[in-house]
Amino acid sequence: MIRAVEPDTHTSAPVLAAYRYCEAVTGQQARNFAYGIRLLPTPKRRAMSALYAFSRRVDDIGDGTLPDDVKAARLEDTRALLTRVRDGAVDEDDTDPVAVALAHTAQRFPVPLGGLDELIDGVQMDLRGETYETWDDLKVYCRCVAGAIGRVSLGVFGTEPGARGAERAPEYADTLGLALQLTNILRDVREDAEDGRTYLPADDLAKFGCSAGFGGPTPPEGSDFAGLVHFEVRRARALFAEGYRLLPLLDRRSGACVAAMAGIYRRLLDRIEREPEAVLRGRVSLPGREKAYVAVRGLSGLDTRHVTRRTVRRRA
């Protein structure tokens, strides 16, 4: 069983200021993530904001316009920061608020910081321009940039005491991360192509006549682009179904947070499935009111109850 350790009632002013900075970053940049973490109690919300702010820093290095050698150096700087956090070498008056908040989070919650190292590994794969022949190849990347974040987040959420099957929670968190990342890849296929990146497996692209890539607002001539998208959507749905088994293992508010974040991506997947070519014309997104509805649904526990009933039927 993974137990989340509640922070002390007293938190110093420098640490509070560091968390406020991370929460501001999260509110400004995490269009989907922020809807979920609003449902958490304050200590967990702050901790998740610290994790997000660090992850955002890593992603921004990879997605930025700096030369690759500079990006590589900055990624190593972030890895060195993780080492300082792991060694307890970040003081409260450190000038880096993300370092201060992450260090406090690591002291108060059993966060597996190695998952953040994996995130850096994944961004380094981007810098190397790696492509993926098969789904098994792509899973390695997805586990680095998303599955690992699911496992790190589980260190904050914890699992419910006595929850049956809690030992599999990291596996489910990892799988849910894969589902979210595959949805991201489908949503961003045109944007990634413009940046010279191809994530979908080469085997799948060839199967549906899409090996020429996605450099324009229409599919490659003679391709079955809709078939490719529907194939990947089915894969993502299977990952969501498996990853959702995490929900009954969490407390109510942590489960609501996960259900809200995952629910937003599942609805994105629905939109992509209905109109596959939309992803070639621009980024598919949900309006704020729909995200708010998903958050309320998560807080109601509907998704958790649905997963619980399905699990009970399987055991019967």
Disulfide bonds with the S-S distance in Angstrom:
none
